Amino acid sequence: MQQALRRVEMATDRIGLVDITAEVNAAVGETGIRSGLATLFCRHTSASLLIQENADRAVPADIESWFERAVPEAPELYLHDEGAGPDDPPSHIRSSLTATTLGIPIESGLLMLGRWQAVFLFEHRRDGRTREIVVHVIGE
């Protein structure tokens, strides 16, 4: 049994879903582990991870739109204000409603995603950021 750790950095430029499947698969491939488990961890409180459909661009658009309605950028709704802008409080709530960690099996050195699945980084800040995803791989 082996384990390895990699980091994937992504620059985002807006609120929304960014397909990071290729970058994560590349990180997994670098480890040389062919069969096992990849754990992905988003090291931020205003971004998160999702596994979602990658075939129809309307799916991510619907998810983004739903989150805009469910957790609006409306300062009067929130108690905390870190001085980081009006998108900061809703970004923390959106992140808490999604996942910061995903576990995905690996087969033949690749993530075992379904036919229509992809791994997305969900940026919750309006102006985007540089985000880091830690990829921990264990297996053979």
DANORHU-V177758 format. One record per backbone hydrogen bond with DSSP energy under -0.5 kcal/mol. NH is the residue of the N-H (numbers start at 0). CO is the residue of the C=O. E is the energy in kcal/mol with one decimal. If there is no record, write none. Layout:
{{NH/CO/E} {NH/CO/E}}
This chain:
{{1/138/-3.4} {3/136/-2.5} {5/134/-2.5} {7/132/-2.9} {8/6/-0.5} {9/130/-2.8} {11/128/-3.1} {15/122/-2.3} {17/120/-2.5} {19/17/-0.5} {19/118/-2.8} {20/118/-0.7} {23/19/-2.4} {24/20/-3.0} {25/21/-2.1} {26/22/-1.9} {27/23/-2.6} {28/24/-2.7} {29/25/-2.0} {30/26/-0.7} {30/27/-1.1} {31/27/-0.5} {31/28/-1.2} {32/27/-0.6} {33/31/-0.5} {35/105/-1.7} {36/137/-2.8} {37/103/-3.0} {38/36/-0.5} {38/135/-3.2} {39/37/-0.5} {39/101/-3.1} {40/133/-2.3} {41/99/-3.0} {42/40/-0.6} {42/131/-2.1} {43/41/-0.8} {47/121/-1.7} {48/98/-3.6} {49/119/-2.2} {51/49/-0.5} {51/117/-2.1} {53/115/-2.1} {56/54/-0.6} {58/55/-2.1} {59/55/-0.6} {60/56/-1.5} {61/57/-2.6} {62/58/-2.2} {63/59/-2.8} {64/60/-2.5} {65/61/-2.6} {66/62/-2.3} {67/63/-1.9} {68/64/-1.8} {69/65/-3.0} {70/66/-2.6} {73/71/-1.5} {76/73/-2.8} {77/74/-1.5} {87/84/-1.7} {89/85/-0.6} {90/86/-1.4} {91/87/-1.6} {92/88/-1.6} {93/89/-2.8} {94/90/-1.9} {95/91/-1.7} {96/92/-1.2} {97/93/-0.6} {97/94/-0.8} {98/48/-1.0} {101/39/-2.1} {103/37/-3.0} {105/35/-2.7} {106/109/-2.5} {108/33/-2.4} {109/106/-1.8} {111/104/-2.8} {112/110/-1.4} {116/113/-1.8} {117/51/-2.0} {119/49/-3.3} {119/117/-0.5} {120/17/-2.8} {121/47/-3.4} {121/119/-0.6} {122/15/-2.7} {122/120/-0.8} {123/45/-1.7} {127/124/-0.8} {130/9/-3.7} {130/128/-0.6} {132/7/-3.0} {133/40/-2.9} {133/131/-0.5} {134/5/-3.2} {135/38/-2.9} {135/133/-0.6} {136/3/-2.9} {136/134/-0.5} {137/36/-2.3} {138/1/-2.6} {139/34/-2.7}}
